[in-house]
Amino acid sequence: MASNEIQVTIPPNVEPVYSNMIQIAYKEDEFTFIFLHQIPGINQARGKAVVSISPNHAKNLLAVLQRTVGEYEQKFRTLEAPQDKQQNVTAMTGYS
């Protein structure tokens, strides 16, 4: 195994979740991502997962997402942000 590779073990009881909405909260020492599933036709969403990471990891995640979306677009198609639909991301600052 190369020095920059790690072995990843995913326990068999970890269930995948689907999320079509996210809330992002941050404070000085962490970013928290609250993954939600918005139920179509109803003004309601269910929490699916909460993940907290350091600000440095958030910056790394941003870079990885930008690179990965770029690779996706080269392979499949260019993604366009919907112009007429509200974004499914809500930011909350200074939470405690």
C-alpha positions as a Markdown table, in Angstrom:
| # | Residue | x | y | z |
|---|---|---|---|---|
| 1 | Met | 0.0 | 0.0 | 0.0 |
| 2 | Ala | 1.4 | 3.4 | -0.9 |
| 3 | Ser | 2.1 | 5.9 | 1.9 |
| 4 | Asn | -0.8 | 8.2 | 0.9 |
| 5 | Glu | -3.4 | 5.3 | 0.8 |
| 6 | Ile | -5.4 | 4.1 | 3.8 |
| 7 | Gln | -7.4 | 1.0 | 4.3 |
| 8 | Val | -11.1 | 1.9 | 4.8 |
| 9 | Thr | -13.4 | -0.5 | 6.6 |
| 10 | Ile | -17.1 | 0.2 | 6.5 |
| 11 | Pro | -19.0 | -1.8 | 9.1 |
| 12 | Pro | -21.8 | -4.0 | 7.6 |
| 13 | Asn | -24.5 | -2.3 | 9.8 |
| 14 | Val | -23.8 | 1.2 | 8.2 |
| 15 | Glu | -26.8 | 2.0 | 6.1 |
| 16 | Pro | -26.6 | 4.3 | 3.1 |
| 17 | Val | -29.0 | 7.3 | 3.2 |
| 18 | Tyr | -30.4 | 9.5 | 0.5 |
| 19 | Ser | -30.5 | 13.3 | 1.1 |
| 20 | Asn | -31.9 | 15.9 | -1.3 |
| 21 | Met | -31.5 | 18.9 | 1.1 |
| 22 | Ile | -28.7 | 20.0 | 3.5 |
| 23 | Gln | -28.3 | 22.6 | 6.2 |
| 24 | Ile | -24.9 | 23.8 | 7.0 |
| 25 | Ala | -24.0 | 25.3 | 10.3 |
| 26 | Tyr | -20.7 | 26.6 | 11.4 |
| 27 | Lys | -18.9 | 28.2 | 14.3 |
| 28 | Glu | -15.2 | 29.0 | 14.9 |
| 29 | Asp | -14.0 | 25.4 | 15.3 |
| 30 | Glu | -16.4 | 23.3 | 13.2 |
| 31 | Phe | -18.8 | 22.9 | 10.3 |
| 32 | Thr | -21.8 | 20.8 | 10.8 |
| 33 | Phe | -23.7 | 19.3 | 7.8 |
| 34 | Ile | -27.3 | 18.2 | 8.5 |
| 35 | Phe | -28.4 | 16.0 | 5.7 |
| 36 | Leu | -32.2 | 15.9 | 5.2 |
| 37 | His | -34.7 | 14.2 | 2.9 |
| 38 | Gln | -37.4 | 16.7 | 1.9 |
| 39 | Ile | -40.7 | 15.0 | 1.2 |
| 40 | Pro | -42.1 | 16.0 | -2.2 |
| 41 | Gly | -45.3 | 18.1 | -2.0 |
| 42 | Ile | -45.0 | 18.6 | 1.7 |
| 43 | Asn | -43.3 | 21.4 | 3.5 |
| 44 | Gln | -41.4 | 18.9 | 5.7 |
| 45 | Ala | -38.0 | 17.3 | 5.8 |
| 46 | Arg | -36.6 | 14.4 | 7.8 |
| 47 | Gly | -33.1 | 14.4 | 9.3 |
| 48 | Lys | -31.0 | 11.6 | 7.9 |
| 49 | Ala | -27.4 | 12.3 | 9.2 |
| 50 | Val | -25.4 | 14.9 | 11.0 |
| 51 | Val | -21.7 | 15.2 | 10.3 |
| 52 | Ser | -19.3 | 17.7 | 11.9 |
| 53 | Ile | -15.8 | 18.4 | 10.6 |
| 54 | Ser | -13.0 | 21.0 | 11.3 |
| 55 | Pro | -12.8 | 24.1 | 9.2 |
| 56 | Asn | -9.6 | 22.8 | 7.5 |
| 57 | His | -11.5 | 19.6 | 6.6 |
| 58 | Ala | -14.4 | 21.7 | 5.2 |
| 59 | Lys | -11.9 | 23.6 | 3.0 |
| 60 | Asn | -10.5 | 20.3 | 1.8 |
| 61 | Leu | -14.0 | 19.0 | 1.1 |
| 62 | Leu | -14.8 | 22.0 | -1.0 |
| 63 | Ala | -11.7 | 21.4 | -3.1 |
| 64 | Val | -12.5 | 17.7 | -3.5 |
| 65 | Leu | -16.1 | 18.4 | -4.5 |
| 66 | Gln | -15.0 | 21.0 | -7.1 |
| 67 | Arg | -12.5 | 18.6 | -8.6 |
| 68 | Thr | -14.9 | 15.7 | -8.5 |
| 69 | Val | -17.8 | 17.6 | -10.0 |
| 70 | Gly | -15.5 | 18.8 | -12.8 |
| 71 | Glu | -14.5 | 15.2 | -13.5 |
| 72 | Tyr | -18.2 | 14.2 | -13.5 |
| 73 | Glu | -19.0 | 17.0 | -16.0 |
| 74 | Gln | -16.1 | 15.9 | -18.3 |
| 75 | Lys | -17.3 | 12.3 | -18.3 |
| 76 | Phe | -21.1 | 12.8 | -18.4 |
| 77 | Arg | -22.5 | 16.3 | -18.9 |
| 78 | Thr | -22.3 | 19.9 | -17.6 |
| 79 | Leu | -24.5 | 20.5 | -14.6 |
| 80 | Glu | -26.5 | 23.7 | -14.4 |
| 81 | Ala | -27.8 | 25.1 | -11.2 |
| 82 | Pro | -31.6 | 25.5 | -11.3 |
| 83 | Gln | -32.5 | 29.1 | -11.8 |
| 84 | Asp | -36.2 | 28.9 | -10.9 |
| 85 | Lys | -35.9 | 26.7 | -7.9 |
| 86 | Gln | -34.8 | 27.5 | -4.3 |
| 87 | Gln | -31.5 | 26.0 | -3.5 |
| 88 | Asn | -31.7 | 23.1 | -1.1 |
| 89 | Val | -28.9 | 24.4 | 1.1 |
| 90 | Thr | -29.5 | 26.5 | 4.2 |
| 91 | Ala | -26.6 | 28.1 | 6.1 |
| 92 | Met | -26.7 | 28.8 | 9.8 |
| 93 | Thr | -24.0 | 30.8 | 11.5 |
| 94 | Gly | -22.8 | 31.0 | 15.1 |
| 95 | Tyr | -24.9 | 28.1 | 16.4 |
| 96 | Ser | -24.2 | 26.7 | 19.8 |
